Amino acid sequence: MVHILVIDDNPTERLLVKRELERQFSQLQITEISDDKLFRKALNRGGFHLVITDYQLRWTNGLDVLRTIKASYP
Protein backbone atom coordinates (compact mmCIF):
# COMPACT_ATOMS: atom_id res chain seq x y z
CA MET A 1 0.00 0.00 0.00
CA VAL A 2 1.25 3.47 -0.89
CA HIS A 3 0.77 6.23 1.68
CA ILE A 4 0.40 9.72 0.15
CA LEU A 5 0.22 13.09 1.89
CA VAL A 6 -2.03 15.52 0.01
CA ILE A 7 -1.21 19.02 1.24
CA ASP A 8 -3.57 21.84 0.31
CA ASP A 9 -5.46 24.37 2.40
CA ASN A 10 -8.40 24.28 -0.03
CA PRO A 11 -10.74 21.35 0.75
CA THR A 12 -12.15 21.28 -2.79
CA GLU A 13 -8.68 20.95 -4.29
CA ARG A 14 -7.79 18.15 -1.84
CA LEU A 15 -10.97 16.34 -2.81
CA LEU A 16 -10.18 16.61 -6.52
CA VAL A 17 -6.65 15.30 -6.03
CA LYS A 18 -7.85 12.49 -3.79
CA ARG A 19 -10.60 11.47 -6.21
CA GLU A 20 -8.21 11.35 -9.17
CA LEU A 21 -5.62 9.34 -7.25
CA GLU A 22 -8.26 6.83 -6.16
CA ARG A 23 -9.44 6.50 -9.78
CA GLN A 24 -5.92 5.72 -10.98
CA PHE A 25 -4.57 3.57 -8.14
CA SER A 26 -6.25 0.91 -6.06
CA GLN A 27 -3.94 0.45 -3.07
CA LEU A 28 -3.72 3.89 -1.47
CA GLN A 29 -3.75 5.44 1.94
CA ILE A 30 -4.24 9.18 1.62
CA THR A 31 -3.69 11.61 4.47
CA GLU A 32 -5.13 15.05 3.87
CA ILE A 33 -3.13 17.96 5.29
CA SER A 34 -4.86 21.34 5.55
CA ASP A 35 -2.67 23.28 7.99
CA ASP A 36 0.73 23.45 9.64
CA LYS A 37 -0.39 21.52 12.73
CA LEU A 38 -1.52 18.51 10.67
CA PHE A 39 1.63 18.76 8.56
CA ARG A 40 3.87 18.62 11.64
CA LYS A 41 1.94 15.63 13.01
CA ALA A 42 2.28 13.75 9.72
CA LEU A 43 5.95 14.64 9.51
CA ASN A 44 6.60 13.33 13.03
CA ARG A 45 4.57 10.18 12.38
CA GLY A 46 6.31 9.44 9.07
CA GLY A 47 5.47 6.33 7.08
CA PHE A 48 4.44 8.16 3.91
CA HIS A 49 5.88 7.39 0.48
CA LEU A 50 4.84 10.39 -1.59
CA VAL A 51 3.83 14.02 -1.06
CA ILE A 52 1.57 16.07 -3.31
CA THR A 53 1.45 19.71 -2.29
CA ASP A 54 -0.08 22.91 -3.53
CA TYR A 55 2.43 25.69 -4.07
CA GLN A 56 0.54 28.54 -2.38
CA LEU A 57 -0.53 27.64 1.16
CA ARG A 58 -1.81 29.95 3.90
CA TRP A 59 1.02 29.07 6.28
CA THR A 60 3.91 28.53 3.82
CA ASN A 61 4.58 27.47 0.25
CA GLY A 62 5.10 24.11 -1.44
CA LEU A 63 8.85 24.54 -1.82
CA ASP A 64 9.29 25.06 1.92
CA VAL A 65 7.10 22.01 2.56
CA LEU A 66 9.34 19.89 0.35
CA ARG A 67 12.51 21.30 1.93
CA THR A 68 11.17 20.45 5.40
CA ILE A 69 10.32 16.91 4.30
CA LYS A 70 13.69 16.43 2.65
CA ALA A 71 15.48 17.69 5.79
CA SER A 72 13.55 15.18 7.92
CA TYR A 73 13.73 12.28 5.48
CA PRO A 74 16.83 12.65 3.27
N, C-alpha and C positions, 0 to 999 in steps of 0.2 A: 504494500500500500504506500502511496506517495502522499506525504503531508505537505500542503502548500499554505503559506501565509498570504492572504489577500489584504493588502493595506491600502485603504482609501477612506477618507472621512465622509464620502458621499454614499449613503446606503443604497441608492439606486445603481450607482456604478459598481459597487461590490456585488449586488445581485446579478447584474449583467455578466460580470466576469465569472462568478460562481456558476451561473446557468450554462455558460458556454463551455467551461471546463468540464462540467458534469456531462454535457452532451458528447464531448470528445473522448473522455477517459472514464473508465468504469471503476477503477480502484483508487479513490481519492479520499483524503481527509482534508477538509478545508477549514482553516481558522480565519475568521474575519477580524481584522484589526481596524478600529475606527478612531483610536486616539493614542496618545503617548503612553498612558498607563497600561493599556492592553498590549501595546508593542513591547514594553519593558517586561511584562509578565511572560509573553511568548518567547522573548529573547532569553530570559532566565531559564525557562522550561526547556527550550531547545527541542530537538527531535524533528525539526522540519527539514524538508529536502529542497524546497524551492520558494522563492519570494516573488510575488507580483505586487508592485507598488505604483501608485499614482505619483506623478512628479510633484504637483502642488498640493501640499497638505496644510491644514490649519496650524499645526505645531512645528512643522519642519518641511523639508522637501525630500523627494525620492532619492537623490544622490546621497544625502546625509543618512538616510535610512540604510542604504546599501553599504556605506562606509562603516556604520555602526555594526552591522551584521558581519561584515568582513573582519572587523577588528575582534569581534567575539568568536568568530568561527573561521579562522584563516584557512 
